[in-house]
Amino acid sequence: MPSAQSVAQLLGLSLLTLFAAAPRAMAAEGWSLAPAGGGRPSFYAEGTPGTVLQDTVSVTNSGGHPVTVRLTGTGTAVPVTFAEQSVRVPARTRADVPFTVTVPAGAAPGDRTGTLVARDTHGRTATARIRLRVGGPALSALTVEHLAVHGDRITYELVNRGTTVLVPRLAVHADGVFGRVLLDRSPRTLPVRLAPGSRTRLSEPWPGHPALDVAEVRLTAAAGGAQDTASAQARFVPWGAVAVAAGALTAGAAVTAVRLRRRRAHRAAEPTSTEVELTGAAR
């Protein structure tokens, strides 16, 4: 008959074996997501804007029951399209699902990141990372468009027509009809970041604009070696004073008209005189 010490040692060894086997049992009932082919910790793709790249993701079900997962891609910088979004994987089976990554048109050269996500019917998820490198030459191109003056504000649009992200600097200048400088603002960095292919509408305050003048407004934007200038003409007229003057002229014209009518009426009311020529004397 074994001693109490032997029983305790045997019980401790049994519990240790049980706890050590538990993680392996749980892992055997699970599933995983990984790049197909093995040996890759994540996905890597490289291409120029507009390129469609292909790869395959594996859903491995190492458990004893079928599993159904839904595949999605996160991260707008890396658009992903799967051959099948919902996949049923039998027990102890691997399903390989092809997918494509489309390099966004007009994307700036550089690295982008995204994530493949698989979710089963119980809400459990697994992920795999994607790193996308956008190739192509770095091109800076910036335009100033739709420049206009509306009272005390100057409105305009900046358009990034290149392949790099731009942080523009803006200078504003305006001359009057006789060459007098009305506005002169040195270049300053704007609090905007323009992605390739994007445009943004902005405005510049001009509270001290002239009351009566014709201004030539010029905006110059520069970023990343690119530069563009746009011009527009603005006419400033004190419409309030013009309205008062026009009203005074109208009132004066009305008074004059009334006086003329009165004079005509007065003349029409006077009796007419007849001249008689005496040609002889009465006898």
Buried (B, 14 or more C-beta within 10 A) or exposed (E): EEEEEEEEEEEEEEEEEEEEEEEEEEEEEBBBBBBBEEEEEBBBBEBBBEBEBEBEBBBBBBBEEEBBBBBEBEBEBBBBEBBEEEBEBEEEBBBEBEBBBBBBEBBBBBEBEBBBBBBBEEEEEBEBBBBBEBEBEEBBBBBBEEBEBEEEEBBBBBBBBBBBBBEBBBBBBBBBBEEEEBBEEEEEEBEBEBBBBBBBEBEBEBEEBBEEBBBBBBBBBBBBEBBBBBEBEBEBEEEEEEEEEEEEEEEEEEEEEEEEEEEEEEEEEEEEEEEEEEEEEEE
